[in-house]
Amino acid sequence: MSNLTDDQRIALEAAVFRRLVEHLRTRSDVQNIDLMNLAGFCRNCLSNWYREAAEASGEELSKEESREIIYGEPYAEWQAKHQREASDAQKAAFETNKPAH
């Protein structure tokens, strides 16, 4: 491993996270169910993890606030513009592969 300081590592991780979020914002054609079926996480998972990290550091953040951070707009607006009804095949794949919570 490289000789990064903790501050450098954290800065790089934050930059990668910001790039991932921006990439997902530009790829609104990729549906959350597709992400779940292929990778086991989606935009909502990221927003939940963001909120959990905020709470772990003593910051209160609502579900809607964390979703807006990830989606770049209120979740209801993103859904209305981009979310399509999942196909039967997508729903079946999700039921087969969904992570246990």
N, C-alpha and C positions, 0 to 999 in steps of 0.2 A: 504494500500500500504506500501511497505517497506520504510526504511529510507535511500534510495540511494541518493547520491549527484547527481547533474546534470552531473558531469564528469563521475561518475560510470554508470549512466543510458545511457549516450551517448556511452560509451565504450561497454556496453552490447548490445545496439542496433546495433552498428557497427559489433560486433562479430556475431550476428544473421544474419545480412545482408550478411556478407562474407560467412557464412555457407549456406545460401539460394542460393547464386550465385554458390558456389562450387557444391552444390547438383544438380542444374540445368545443370551445365557443365557435370557432370557425368551421367545425365539422358537425353542424347541426343536423346534417343528413344521417349521421350515425346515431341511431336510436339507443336509448338506455338499455333496452332489452337485449339489443345486439351486443353491447358492451358486457352486460351481465353474462350472456350465453358464451361469449368468447373469453372474457378475462376474469369473470367473477366479481366485478365491481362496476359501478357506473357513476355518473355525475352526482346522484343522490348520495351514494356511499362517500364520495369525496366531501360533500357538504356535511355529512354526519361526522366524518373524521375531523374536519375543520372545527366544527362546533365542539366536539369532545376535547380537542387540543386546547381550544380557547377556555373551556370550563376547567380543564386541568391546570391552567395557568391563572385561574381566578377571574376570568372574564366571562360574563353572561352574554350569550348569543342565542337568539331564537332560531328555530328551524328555518323559518322564512328568511331571516337575515343571512344565515350561512348558505342557503340555496342561492340567494341573490349574488353573493360573493362568487360562487362557482359558475352560475349561469350567466352572470353579467347583466341580469335584468330580473324582475320579479318572476318567480317560477311559473305562475299562472300565465303570464305573458309568453314565456318561452314555450310552454305547453301548447297554447293556442296557435302559435306560429309554426311550431316544428314537430310536435309529437303526433305520430300516426298510430292508428289502431294496430296492435300487434296481430300478426297472422297466427293461425292455429299452430303452424309449425314452430314459430317463435315461442308461443306460450308452452307448447309441449317440451321444447328444449329447455326452457326456463325451469319447468317443474322437475325435469330430470337432473339439471345441473345446479339448481339454486343452492347457495351456501346455507348452512345451518346457522341460525342466529340464536 
